[in-house]
Every structure is written in structure tokens, then in C-alpha cells.
Amino acid sequence: MIQKTDFKLLFCLFTVGIVWGTTYFGIRVAVETIPPWYITSIRQGIAAIIIMVILLYKKQLSWIGWANFKLQFIPAVLMIVLANGFTTIAEQTLPSGLTSIMSALSPVVIFIGSILFGLQKPSIKGFVGVALGFLGVVFIFKDGLGAILDPNYIIGVLFLSIAILAWSSGTIYSKKHIHKSNNIALNLFYQFSIAAIIQFVLAIIFSPNANLNDWSSRSILAMLYLAVFGSVLAFFCYLYALKRVTAVQVSILNYINTIIAVFLGWLFLDEVITSDFIIATGLIIAGVFIINYKKKEKLDQ
């Protein structure tokens, strides 16, 4: 039988690809004047409050029980505290090209992890799709590859490496356990609340003398954008999609994020789009297509 198109799923995948493609730019603007852990803690705190208001309006705010709390605590620490927090710290020092190349390793790690944990069978199609997308990202920023060995970027590379491993582990964990709870909004409320508390403690520890007067309106607006769109909207769409497709299919959107990030650099920062970018975009789109392509089932005669 021919399956109907899931437009809600397509919307969620499109939203994740577009919105998280803009967050690299948003984080870069936010860290101009605001300490990283304050950005992440306030971002997740605002996100938790927004979702709490929605849950109260729907009369769905409730205690989820210790078993489910543990299920939400682990991805909160891995995906929000570590992955989001360390990416924010890394963007203080790393050039955008190196950040994009390293972030593109996430689908590769998720692909390998999904096979190791039995979430996906090894396939040539999967390998080719992930590899093409990664090559596309490398092709865009090939001139920045040498920066990996730059001693000035060692700390940033270390933080971003931990962030990639944490995000990949959190995605795989969420995929394995996401079917155990259906209320995505309620789960996200607890995840954001947990992360906001932990990150606020880290903010006080690592930036005890933060001066609010130093925070520019430009950075504050970027932080608000990250809270509303980067956290509430994109995380909801990410978890919704994760319930319906494989972890690799969702993670491959990281490659689309790169295209969006480069486009924004061209639009707002006067960065040049070269022929290399056009070729790389073709490679990335081909990789995404291969990963998601399925043959149509023939109707019975």
C-alpha cells in the first residue's frame, strides 16, 4: 500500500534543519558579551518557563515519576548541559569553518553508534549517504582543516569534541527510550529545567564576576532567539522526528545546518559564496537523499 505523506514529520525535519542552522550564528553573537554558561542557563531557563506555561494552559503539568525523571535526566545532561554548553564555550575561540567541520562528525558518530547499539543495520546506502554529507562539509571548509593542529584552538577543539560525543550519545539514548513516554512537551520541561539549574551553578562557578551592564542588546536578543527557536521549537521537532525515523536520518540534518550557516554568513557578514560551496551543497543534498530514499512499494495487481 502507498503510505500518506507525513507533513507534520516533514515540517519538523525542515524546522530542525533551518533553525539549528541559524543557532551557530546566534551563539556566536551571544558570546560576544555574555559568558557562555550564563547564555546556556538563561536560554534553557526561558525555554522551561515557556513550556511550563503551555503545560499549565493545557493542564498537563505533572510529576513524571522517578523512573521517567531518570530517562529525562540523562539526555538533559548529555544533549543540553554538555553538548549545548560546550559548543557555546568552543565558539568563543574556534573559527566557524573548523566548528562546522567538527560538528559534521556528529552524524558519523551516530551512524556508528546506531549500528553498535542495534538501532540500525549496517548498510552501504547509510555509509555512502553519511560519507557524502561529511565530504561536502569538508569541501566547503577545506582551507580550515589545518586549524585543527593550531595550538591556539586545542581547548576549543577539546570542548567541541566532548560536545559531539555527548550529543551523539544523547541522541542514541533518546532513540532507544523515547517510546517509553509520549508527552514530548512535559519531558522537555524537565530536561530544560534540569539543564538550567546545572548550568546556572556552572555559570556562578566559572563567571562569578559577570556584569550585566556589559551585556549588549544584540547578544541578549540572540540569547532570546536561541531560547525560543533553538531550544523550545527545534528540540520539540527533533524529539518528534526521533520518534518516527532513525537517529541517522535526523542527525544527517547537521549537514543542512552547515548550508544554512554559510548562507547566513553570506547574508549578514558579507562572506563570499564560492563555487566550492555550490559543489559541496550538491554533495550534502545527495547524501541526505541517499539516506532517506526508499523505493515505492508496488501495488498488488
C-alpha positions, 0 to 999 in steps of 0.5 A: 500500500502507498503510505500518506505523506507525513507533513507534520514529520516533514515540517519538523525535519525542515524546522530542525534543519533551518533553525539549528542552522541559524543557532551557530550564528546566534551563539556566536553573537551571544558570546560576544558579551555574555559568558557562555554558561550564563547564555546556556542557563538563561536560554534553557531557563526561558525555554522551561518557563515557556513550556511550563506555561503551555503545560499549565494552559493545557493542564498537563503539568505533572510529576513524571515519576522517578523512573521517567525523571531518570530517562529525562535526566540523562539526555538533559545532561548529555544533549543540553548541559554538555553538548549545548554548553560546550559548543557555546564555550568552543565558539568563543575561540574556534573559527566557524569553518573548523566548528562546522567541520567538527560538528559534521562528525556528529552524524558519523558518530551516530551512524556508528553508534546506531549500528553498535547499539542495534538501532540500525543495520549496517548498510552501504546506502547509510555509509555512502549517504553519511560519507557524502554529507561529511565530504561536502562539509569538508569541501566547503571548509577545506582551507580550515582543516589545518586549524585543527593542529593550531595550538591556539584552538586545542581547548576549543577543539577539546570542548567541541569534541566532548560536545559531539560525543555527548550529543551523539550519545544523547541522541542514541539514548533518546532513540532507544527510550523515547517510546517509553513516554509520549508527552514530548512537551512535559519531558522537555520541561524537565530536561530544560529545567534540569539543564538550567539549574546545572548550568546556572551553578556552572555559570556562578562557578566559572563567571562569578564576576559577570556584569550585566551592564556589559551585556549588549542588546544584540547578544541578549536578543540572540540569547532570546532567539536561541531560547525560543527557536533553538531550544523550545521549537527545534528540540520539540521537532527533533524529539518528534522526528526521533520518534518516527525515523532513525537517529541517522536520518535526523542527525544527517540534518547537521549537514543542512545546518552547515548550508544554512550557516554559510548562507547566513554568513553570506547574508549578514557578514558579507562572506563570499559564496564560492563555487566550492560551496555550490559543489559541496551543497550538491554533495550534502543534498545527495547524501541526505537523499541517499539516506532517506530514499526508499523505493515505492512499494508496488501495488498488488495487481 
